[in-house]
Amino acid sequence: QEQLVESGGGSVQAGESLRLSCHGTKYIGHSKCMAWFRQAPGQEREAVAAIHTGEGSSFYSATVKGRFNLSLDSSKDMVILQMNSLKPDDSGLYFCAAVFAPCDVGGRWIRQRESDFGFWGQGTQVTVSS
């Protein structure tokens, strides 16, 4: 089973930017969805962004909309999460996830639960200091 390979992450000050990448050849294409989840200590894993890897439409949680951008680089079989204007609350372990199904129905983002995704990366740490 092909793995999802994450890269990026690190420690920054509030207001700065970071970029996360997730490579997964098998998960790029029609009716496939890749997403980024984050998990802070003692909290549940939450979806922050997702992208339909066939058509490129993306979706965002209310907490990151306008600051994060998730894009598809088909030539490299990867998705890229650009995180701008980072806040201390954005800190956590970020996971890339994938599922062989669309992210949405009629433009409405439906796959936001951890249980909606069957394939996961190992996680990469993001720490934002105030």
N, C-alpha and C positions, 0 to 999 in steps of 0.2 A: 504494500500500500504506500503510495507516494506520500511523503511528509510535506507539511507546510513549514517552510523555513523563513523565520523572521530575522530581521536585522534592524539596527537603529536603536533608539532609546538612549538613556543616559540621564545626567543630572544637569538642570539648567535653573536659572533664576526666573521668577515670575515675569511675564511679558515677553520672554524669549520663545524661540521656535525649535521644534524637533521634527524629524522625519522618520517614519517607520515603513519598512518594506516587508512584503510577504510574497515569497515565491512558491508557486504551485501549478505546474503545467497541467495537471489533470483537472484542475478546477477552473480553468479558463474556457469560456464558451457559452453556447446557448443553454438557457435554463439552468444556470449555475450561479450561485451567490457566494461571495466572500465577505467576511465582516471582521471588524475589530471589536473586541470586548475588553473591558478593563475591570480589575478587581483590586480594591483597596483592602488593607488588613481588616479582617473581621466583617467584611461586607460581601454581599453577593456579587457575582460577575454580571456586569451590565454591558449591553450593546451600545457602542457609541457611533458606529457608522457601518454601512453595508453598501455593496455595489453589485449590480447585476453584471457578471463578467462576459455576457454576450453582447449587450447593447450599451453598457457603460453608465446606466442611470444609477445615481447614488442617493443615499438616505442618511439622515443624521438625527441623533437624539437632540432634544431641546437644549441640553447643557453644553453642547459643542457646536451647534449650528451657527454658522457665520465665522467660526474660528478654525475649524478643521475642514480639510478637503481630502476626499478619498478619490483617487483616480486609478485608471487601468493602463498599464503599459503592456499591450499585447505582444509586442516584439520580444519582451523579456519574461513573459508569463508571470507577471507580478502585479500586485496592487500596492499603491503608495499612499500612506496616510500622512499628509502634511498638517502639522499641529502648530498653530500660531497663537499668539497672545496667551500663552500657557499660564494657568493658575495653580496654586498649591493643591486645590481640589482635583486637579487632573492627575495627580500622582497615583501610581499603582502599577500592577503587573498587567501588561497589555498582551492579549492573545489574539492571534489570527485564527479564523475559523472558516469552514467551507461546508457547503451542502449542495447536492445535485438537485436543486430546485430553484425557482425564481425567488428573489428577495421580496417581491411585491405581488399584489393583485390589483390591477387597474391603477397602478401608481401609488397604492397605499402599502407602506412597509409593514409586512406581516411577520417576518422572521426576526424576532428580537430576543427570543429566549435562548438560554444556553442549550436547552434540550432540542431546539430546532436544528442544531448543527452537529454533524457526526464526525467531523475531522478538525483537528486542533493542532496548533503549533505549541512550542514549549513555553512561550511567553518571554517578554522582554520588559525590563524595568524602566519606568519613567518616574523621575523624582523632580518635583518643582519646588524650589525654595522661595520663601517670601522675602 
